[in-house]
Amino acid sequence: MVGLRRRTSRAVGVLVLIWANTGPAVRSAYADDEPLLATGESAGQPGALELYQLGLDRLNGDDLAGAAEAFAEAYRLEANREVLYSLGLVYIRLNQPLQAIDALERYLADTAIPMAADRERVAREQLAQQQARVAFLAPRVAPTRARVSVDGVLLASRPDARLALNPGAHDVRVEFEGYEPQTAHISLAPGEVQTLELTLAPSAVGTLDVACPVPDVQVWLDDSAVGTTPLGQSLQLPVGEHQLRLTRPGYVEQRATLSLVPAETRRWTCQLRIDPAAPKARLKLEVSEPGARLWLDGAKASADGLLPPGRHDLRVERPGFRLLERPLLLQAGEVEIQRVVLLPTDEYLAEYRDGARNQRLWSYVAAGAGVLLGAGAAGVYVWNDGRYDDYTEERDELLRLGQSGAQPSDYVERVNSNNQALSDVQDADAVVIGLTAAAGAAVITGVVLYLLGDDPYRYDALLQHAGD
């Protein structure tokens, strides 16, 4: 916020020069070096300060339209009252009194923080001068919920609000569903406030909405073509009965008799059937993900089927993947193979990658544990093999002594000790066998987990290609 104060203070001199020709009242607003933006009530949003500074730079370059654009965007990012004041003065200089009135009125209406008396006085003086340059229209319409347009622009505010307009001729149009629209041609003088009263009369027409998920179907009403599906808009028709007919090559013609009443909308949905005797095209869909739901022209479809030639709308859905919608153009007698690649949503992709990486990690852990167990088994085997050599050497010596008849006094003790050594060697051999079996099982488990697991990078290339 400190930077905001410093920048706005440095810009005051520039603004005074630019606005010097707008009158002494405007010049006095900047004479006290008051910053153009609020100096304490807002922390600001990223970008607002930069846009405001951009507006000041454009003012310095005499680019008034660019300055107005920058100030308006800065206010959109940060609803700072003082930006409206600057914006109003820029619009005055651009000779746009309507926009200046809007900005200054909003500036004066913001009373959350007291404003300087001199600033308020100047703002009110400038607002009064601009209001004297424009005219005001006060429409009074019935029904009150009718839509009011001035010169083809639909009003966003309520119809009975007072409207500021440029002096001169204007066309005011009032519309409401179920009523005959009215258009009034008015002329406004500068400073004039004109009240316009318009009351709509109920219409003698009805509204028909034709919904048909099959594209390129010709719609006929009372033997007159009104368009092809999707129509895109409702049909305004005289009340009473009408003959509706829908045709498209490859489909059985559908007919219906509809009755319309005033001020009501009739909605009708087609139910076209494929003509079994008409030529067909074959469509084969190769979908990248199993379990996807296929829709063709709003109806459930299979991955391989016969369809009438022409345009069709394909829709593919699967939980966790982005919706795919694609138009298809089929030729009679031909086979169309469509490769459908579904892209995962961000949530599903994160979950998929976590699961795939975890399984791959466990495969590495299992295989690594198998390798370590195998190494342990090998080490025990080498160690135990040396002990077995010691046993056989002692056994042979004891056999020689026993055959010679010259047995030492500890002969029996040595025989017992050597037999125990053999038992220990056999126990160690069992350990080696167990470690070897465990090592093999762990390695096999790791390999199986790796081969059966998902590739965590499976969708990376698809997403990169889609982004390109």
Long-range contacts (C-beta under 8 A, 24 or more apart in sequence): 1-39, 1-40, 1-42, 1-43, 1-44, 3-49, 4-35, 4-37, 4-39, 4-44, 4-49, 4-52, 5-35, 5-37, 5-39, 7-49, 7-52, 7-53, 7-56, 8-35, 8-36, 8-37, 8-52, 9-33, 9-35, 11-36, 11-53, 11-56, 11-59, 12-36, 14-56, 14-59, 14-60, 15-56, 15-59, 15-86, 18-59, 18-60, 18-62, 18-93, 19-89, 19-93, 22-89, 22-92, 22-93, 25-121, 25-122, 25-125, 25-126, 26-89, 26-122, 26-126, 28-118, 28-122, 29-118, 29-119, 29-122, 29-123, 32-116, 32-118, 34-116, 34-119, 35-82, 36-82, 36-83, 36-85, 36-86, 37-80, 37-82, 37-83, 38-80, 38-81, 38-82, 38-113, 41-112, 41-113, 42-78, 42-80, 44-78, 44-80, 45-77, 45-78, 46-77, 47-74, 47-77, 48-74, 48-77, 48-78, 48-80, 49-74, 51-77, 52-83, 55-86, 55-90, 59-90, 64-90, 64-93, 64-94, 65-94, 68-94, 68-99, 81-107, 81-110, 81-112, 81-113, 81-115, 84-110, 85-119, 85-123, 88-123, 88-126, 88-127, 89-126, 92-126, 92-130, 97-130, 97-131, 97-133, 97-134, 97-164, 97-166, 98-134, 98-164, 98-165, 98-166, 100-126, 100-127, 100-130, 101-127, 101-130, 101-131, 101-134, 101-164, 102-164, 104-130, 131-164, 131-191, 132-190, 132-191, 133-167, 133-190, 133-191, 134-164, 134-165, 134-166, 134-167, 134-190, 134-191, 135-164, 135-165, 135-166, 135-167, 135-188, 135-189, 135-190, 135-191, 135-192, 135-193, 135-194, 136-162, 136-163, 136-164, 136-165, 136-188, 136-192, 136-193, 136-194, 137-162, 137-163, 137-165, 137-170, 137-172, 137-186, 137-188, 137-193, 137-194, 137-196, 138-162, 138-163, 138-193, 138-194, 138-195, 138-196, 139-163, 139-172, 139-174, 139-195, 139-196, 139-197, 139-198, 140-195, 140-196, 140-197, 140-198, 141-174, 141-197, 141-198, 141-199, 141-200, 142-198, 142-199, 142-200, 143-176, 143-179, 143-200, 145-176, 146-174, 146-175, 146-176, 146-179, 146-200, 147-174, 147-175, 147-176, 148-172, 148-173, 148-174, 149-173, 149-174, 149-175, 162-193, 167-192, 172-196, 172-198, 174-198, 174-200, 175-200, 176-200, 177-207, 177-263, 177-265, 178-202, 178-203, 178-262, 178-263, 178-264, 179-203, 179-263, 202-262, 202-263, 203-262, 203-263, 204-238, 204-239, 204-262, 205-236, 205-237, 205-238, 205-239, 205-260, 205-262, 206-236, 206-237, 206-238, 206-239, 206-260, 206-261, 206-262, 206-263, 206-264, 206-265, 206-266, 207-234, 207-235, 207-236, 207-237, 207-260, 207-264, 207-265, 207-266, 208-234, 208-235, 208-237, 208-242, 208-258, 208-260, 208-265, 208-266, 208-268, 209-234, 209-235, 209-265, 209-266, 209-267, 209-268, 210-235, 210-244, 210-268, 210-270, 211-267, 211-268, 211-269, 211-270, 212-246, 212-269, 212-270, 212-272, 213-270, 213-297, 213-298, 213-299, 213-313, 214-248, 214-251, 214-270, 214-272, 214-297, 214-298, 214-312, 215-297, 215-311, 215-312, 215-313, 215-327, 216-248, 216-310, 216-311, 217-246, 217-247, 217-248, 217-251, 217-270, 217-272, 218-246, 218-247, 218-248, 219-244, 219-245, 219-246, 220-244, 220-245, 220-246, 220-247, 221-245, 229-270, 234-265, 244-268, 246-270, 246-272, 248-272, 248-308, 248-310, 249-278, 249-308, 249-309, 249-310, 250-274, 250-275, 250-278, 250-279, 250-280, 250-307, 250-308, 250-309, 250-310, 251-275, 251-278, 251-308, 274-307, 274-308, 275-308, 278-308, 279-308, 279-309, 279-332, 279-333, 280-306, 280-307, 280-308, 280-309, 280-332, 280-333, 281-306, 281-307, 281-308, 281-309, 281-330, 281-331, 281-332, 281-333, 281-334, 281-335, 281-336, 282-306, 282-307, 282-334, 282-335, 282-336, 283-307, 283-312, 283-328, 283-330, 283-335, 283-336, 283-338, 284-335, 284-336, 284-337, 284-338, 285-314, 285-316, 285-338, 285-340, 286-337, 286-338, 286-339, 286-340, 287-316, 287-340, 287-342, 288-339, 288-340, 288-341, 288-342, 289-318, 289-321, 289-342, 291-318, 292-316, 292-317, 292-318, 292-321, 292-340, 292-342, 293-317, 293-318, 314-338, 314-340, 316-340, 316-342, 318-342, 319-348, 320-344, 320-345, 320-347, 320-348, 320-351, 320-352, 321-345, 321-348, 341-462, 343-459, 343-462, 343-463, 343-466, 344-459, 349-459, 349-463, 352-454, 352-456, 352-458, 352-459, 353-456, 355-454, 356-453, 356-454, 356-455, 356-456, 356-458, 357-456, 359-449, 359-453, 359-454, 360-449, 360-450, 360-453, 360-456, 362-446, 362-449, 363-445, 363-446, 363-447, 363-448, 363-449, 363-450, 363-453, 364-446, 364-450, 365-446, 366-442, 366-443, 366-445, 366-446, 366-449, 367-442, 367-443, 367-445, 367-446, 367-447, 367-450, 368-446, 369-442, 369-446, 370-438, 370-439, 370-440, 370-441, 370-442, 370-443, 370-444, 370-445, 370-446, 371-439, 371-443, 372-439, 373-435, 373-436, 373-438, 373-439, 373-442, 374-435, 374-436, 374-439, 374-440, 374-443, 376-435, 376-439, 377-432, 377-435, 377-436, 377-439, 380-428, 380-431, 380-432, 380-435, 381-432, 383-428, 384-425, 384-428, 384-429, 384-432, 387-421, 387-424, 387-425, 387-428, 388-425, 390-421, 391-418, 391-421, 391-422, 391-425, 394-418, 394-421, 395-422
